[in-house]
């Protein structure tokens, strides 16, 4: 990468990039999405939770990712019990209005539960669900997956409040215009709650692991762990921290990061935003 202006795009994407730049094709409007970087401390240092997407996925097949996904239309339900920063505060952090900010936080909690079995909620503002591995919790998780239940319905039925105070804003990435599937994704960080355990439950992944951020980033650069640039950049950033507490205490100025397709010497490359390196 040191001698390259970016990632050279395959012919299909390169042609699409030229079509977009010359006005023959319009870029897809990105969908709002949330990603949650789960963290825990270990004797070996800070660990991060990753999933490997199954090869049949239409977006990023085989890539290592953090739990996350698109906002569901019901994520903005105002009846959800809420602990932590207000939607207005989250909106200020992520450059979003209050409605979208509420949806993003709720999507972050819902997707984390769907893809890892970890639920950032509790019976009170200062309490957390101690364990979510029983069969009844699995039924709740599956109901969210098949959309027969919403996050608001799950929390209300169990008498829980969403613990948004366990989340911190980390980054904001927007899929480049050249992609046909685009996401406007806000990245959150959160500590694995005491008593809860991640589980290999996602139907979209075929492997999960806890790994040191720097180790994962190095594996990606070697080609051993395929991942999208935002994941690699995030892991590289996290490698500078030695504990969950240090990550949660980090002060972040968050600006949208949008990789772009550029024609350089007749070839089309995906180039990282200014100030971002791999």
Secondary structure as GFF3:
##gff-version 3
##sequence-region A 1 278
A	DSSP	beta_strand	7	8	.	.	.	ID=ss1
A	DSSP	alpha_helix	11	21	.	.	.	ID=ss2
A	DSSP	beta_strand	31	40	.	.	.	ID=ss3
A	DSSP	beta_strand	47	53	.	.	.	ID=ss4
A	DSSP	beta_strand	64	65	.	.	.	ID=ss5
A	DSSP	beta_strand	67	70	.	.	.	ID=ss6
A	DSSP	beta_strand	82	83	.	.	.	ID=ss7
A	DSSP	alpha_helix	87	94	.	.	.	ID=ss8
A	DSSP	alpha_helix	98	116	.	.	.	ID=ss9
A	DSSP	beta_strand	121	122	.	.	.	ID=ss10
A	DSSP	alpha_helix	135	145	.	.	.	ID=ss11
A	DSSP	alpha_helix	151	158	.	.	.	ID=ss12
A	DSSP	beta_strand	161	163	.	.	.	ID=ss13
A	DSSP	three_ten_helix	164	166	.	.	.	ID=ss14
A	DSSP	beta_strand	167	174	.	.	.	ID=ss15
A	DSSP	beta_strand	183	191	.	.	.	ID=ss16
A	DSSP	beta_strand	205	211	.	.	.	ID=ss17
A	DSSP	alpha_helix	213	222	.	.	.	ID=ss18
A	DSSP	alpha_helix	229	238	.	.	.	ID=ss19
A	DSSP	alpha_helix	244	249	.	.	.	ID=ss20
A	DSSP	beta_strand	257	258	.	.	.	ID=ss21
A	DSSP	beta_strand	260	264	.	.	.	ID=ss22
A	DSSP	beta_strand	267	271	.	.	.	ID=ss23
###
